[in-house]
C-alpha cells in the first residue's frame, strides 16, 4: 500500500475511534449513576464503558501505528531543532 494512502487510512481510523471514545465516555458519564445491576440504565452504562475501553485500546494502537508511519518526518524535525544528532 502506498505510504500516503496508509497514513490517510490510519488517520481516519484514529479519528473515528477518538470520536467513539468521546461519545461513549460522555454518554456513560451523563447517564444516572446507581440503580444497581437490575437497572436497565446500569446495563447500558456498563456496555458503554466496555465499548469505551475497547475503543481506547484500539485508539492507542492506531496512534502507535500513526507515529511509526510518521517516524521519518518526526526524526527530520528533531534533527532540524537539534534535539537529536545526525549519525
Phi and psi restraints in degrees (value plus and minus 20) as a CYANA .aco file:
   2 UNK   PHI     -84.2   -44.2
   2 UNK   PSI     123.9   163.9
   3 UNK   PHI     -79.6   -39.6
   3 UNK   PSI     -63.4   -23.4
   4 UNK   PHI     -85.3   -45.3
   4 UNK   PSI     -58.1   -18.1
   5 UNK   PHI     -85.7   -45.7
   5 UNK   PSI     -61.0   -21.0
   6 UNK   PHI     -83.7   -43.7
   6 UNK   PSI     -62.3   -22.3
   7 UNK   PHI     -82.8   -42.8
   7 UNK   PSI     -63.0   -23.0
   8 UNK   PHI     -82.7   -42.7
   8 UNK   PSI     -65.9   -25.9
   9 UNK   PHI     -82.6   -42.6
   9 UNK   PSI     -66.3   -26.3
  10 UNK   PHI     -86.9   -46.9
  10 UNK   PSI     -53.8   -13.8
  11 UNK   PHI     -86.6   -46.6
  11 UNK   PSI     -61.7   -21.7
  12 UNK   PHI     -85.5   -45.5
  12 UNK   PSI     -64.4   -24.4
  13 UNK   PHI     -82.1   -42.1
  13 UNK   PSI     -62.5   -22.5
  14 UNK   PHI     -82.8   -42.8
  14 UNK   PSI     -61.4   -21.4
  15 UNK   PHI     -84.2   -44.2
  15 UNK   PSI     -63.5   -23.5
  16 UNK   PHI     -82.8   -42.8
  16 UNK   PSI     -63.7   -23.7
  17 UNK   PHI     -86.4   -46.4
  17 UNK   PSI     -57.2   -17.2
  18 UNK   PHI     -83.2   -43.2
  18 UNK   PSI     -65.2   -25.2
  19 UNK   PHI     -82.5   -42.5
  19 UNK   PSI     -60.4   -20.4
  20 UNK   PHI     -80.3   -40.3
  20 UNK   PSI     -63.0   -23.0
  21 UNK   PHI     -85.1   -45.1
  21 UNK   PSI     -61.6   -21.6
  22 UNK   PHI     -84.2   -44.2
  22 UNK   PSI     -66.3   -26.3
  23 UNK   PHI     -86.3   -46.3
  23 UNK   PSI     -68.9   -28.9
  24 UNK   PHI     -88.7   -48.7
  24 UNK   PSI     -56.3   -16.3
  25 UNK   PHI     -85.8   -45.8
  25 UNK   PSI     -64.4   -24.4
  26 UNK   PHI     -87.1   -47.1
  26 UNK   PSI     -62.1   -22.1
  27 UNK   PHI     -84.1   -44.1
  27 UNK   PSI     -63.9   -23.9
  28 UNK   PHI     -85.5   -45.5
  28 UNK   PSI     -54.7   -14.7
  29 UNK   PHI     -92.3   -52.3
  29 UNK   PSI     -55.8   -15.8
  30 UNK   PHI     -99.8   -59.8
  30 UNK   PSI     -44.6    -4.6
  31 UNK   PHI     -84.6   -44.6
  31 UNK   PSI     128.7   168.7
  32 UNK   PHI     -80.6   -40.6
  32 UNK   PSI     118.1   158.1
  33 UNK   PHI    -106.9   -66.9
  33 UNK   PSI     134.2   174.2
  34 UNK   PHI      69.0   109.0
  34 UNK   PSI    -185.1  -145.1
  35 UNK   PHI      78.7   118.7
  35 UNK   PSI     -40.2    -0.2
  36 UNK   PHI      59.7    99.7
  36 UNK   PSI     147.2   187.2
  37 UNK   PHI     -80.9   -40.9
  37 UNK   PSI     -41.0    -1.0
  38 UNK   PHI    -100.4   -60.4
  38 UNK   PSI     -33.9     6.1
  39 UNK   PHI     -97.0   -57.0
  39 UNK   PSI     119.9   159.9
  40 UNK   PHI     -86.6   -46.6
  40 UNK   PSI     -56.3   -16.3
  41 UNK   PHI     -85.2   -45.2
  41 UNK   PSI     -57.4   -17.4
  42 UNK   PHI     -81.4   -41.4
  42 UNK   PSI     -64.0   -24.0
  43 UNK   PHI     -83.3   -43.3
  43 UNK   PSI     -62.6   -22.6
  44 UNK   PHI     -84.5   -44.5
  44 UNK   PSI     -62.0   -22.0
  45 UNK   PHI     -81.8   -41.8
  45 UNK   PSI     -62.5   -22.5
  46 UNK   PHI     -86.3   -46.3
  46 UNK   PSI     -58.1   -18.1
  47 UNK   PHI     -85.2   -45.2
  47 UNK   PSI     -62.3   -22.3
  48 UNK   PHI     -83.3   -43.3
  48 UNK   PSI     -59.6   -19.6
  49 UNK   PHI     -85.3   -45.3
  49 UNK   PSI     -58.4   -18.4
  50 UNK   PHI     -85.6   -45.6
  50 UNK   PSI     -64.5   -24.5
  51 UNK   PHI     -82.6   -42.6
  51 UNK   PSI     -60.2   -20.2
  52 UNK   PHI     -80.5   -40.5
  52 UNK   PSI     -63.6   -23.6
  53 UNK   PHI     -87.6   -47.6
  53 UNK   PSI     -62.4   -22.4
  54 UNK   PHI     -85.6   -45.6
  54 UNK   PSI     -61.5   -21.5
  55 UNK   PHI     -80.2   -40.2
  55 UNK   PSI     -58.4   -18.4
  56 UNK   PHI     -84.9   -44.9
  56 UNK   PSI     -61.1   -21.1
  57 UNK   PHI     -84.9   -44.9
  57 UNK   PSI     -64.9   -24.9
  58 UNK   PHI     -86.1   -46.1
  58 UNK   PSI     -57.9   -17.9
  59 UNK   PHI     -83.0   -43.0
  59 UNK   PSI     -62.6   -22.6
  60 UNK   PHI     -80.6   -40.6
  60 UNK   PSI     -61.9   -21.9
  61 UNK   PHI     -83.3   -43.3
  61 UNK   PSI     -62.8   -22.8
  62 UNK   PHI     -86.7   -46.7
  62 UNK   PSI     -52.5   -12.5
  63 UNK   PHI     -88.2   -48.2
  63 UNK   PSI     -58.8   -18.8
  64 UNK   PHI     -82.0   -42.0
  64 UNK   PSI     -64.9   -24.9
  65 UNK   PHI     -83.2   -43.2
  65 UNK   PSI     -61.3   -21.3
  66 UNK   PHI     -77.6   -37.6
  66 UNK   PSI     -66.3   -26.3
  67 UNK   PHI     -85.5   -45.5
  67 UNK   PSI     -57.5   -17.5
  68 UNK   PHI     -85.7   -45.7
  68 UNK   PSI     -59.5   -19.5
  69 UNK   PHI     -87.9   -47.9
  69 UNK   PSI     -46.5    -6.5
  70 UNK   PHI    -123.0   -83.0
  70 UNK   PSI      -5.4    34.6
  71 UNK   PHI     -78.9   -38.9
  71 UNK   PSI     -62.7   -22.7
  72 UNK   PHI     -82.3   -42.3
  72 UNK   PSI     -64.7   -24.7
  73 UNK   PHI     -81.7   -41.7
  73 UNK   PSI     -64.9   -24.9
  74 UNK   PHI     -82.8   -42.8
  74 UNK   PSI     -66.0   -26.0
  75 UNK   PHI     -81.2   -41.2
  75 UNK   PSI     -63.8   -23.8
  76 UNK   PHI     -80.4   -40.4
  76 UNK   PSI     -63.1   -23.1
  77 UNK   PHI     -91.1   -51.1
  77 UNK   PSI     -52.8   -12.8
  78 UNK   PHI     -87.9   -47.9
  78 UNK   PSI     -55.1   -15.1
  79 UNK   PHI     -87.8   -47.8
  79 UNK   PSI     -61.5   -21.5
  80 UNK   PHI     -81.0   -41.0
  80 UNK   PSI     -59.4   -19.4
  81 UNK   PHI    -106.6   -66.6
  81 UNK   PSI     -15.7    24.3
  82 UNK   PHI      45.7    85.7
  82 UNK   PSI       5.1    45.1
  83 UNK   PHI    -102.5   -62.5
  83 UNK   PSI     -43.4    -3.4
  84 UNK   PHI    -151.7  -111.7
  84 UNK   PSI     134.5   174.5
  85 UNK   PHI    -119.7   -79.7
  85 UNK   PSI     132.5   172.5
  86 UNK   PHI     -87.1   -47.1
  86 UNK   PSI     127.4   167.4
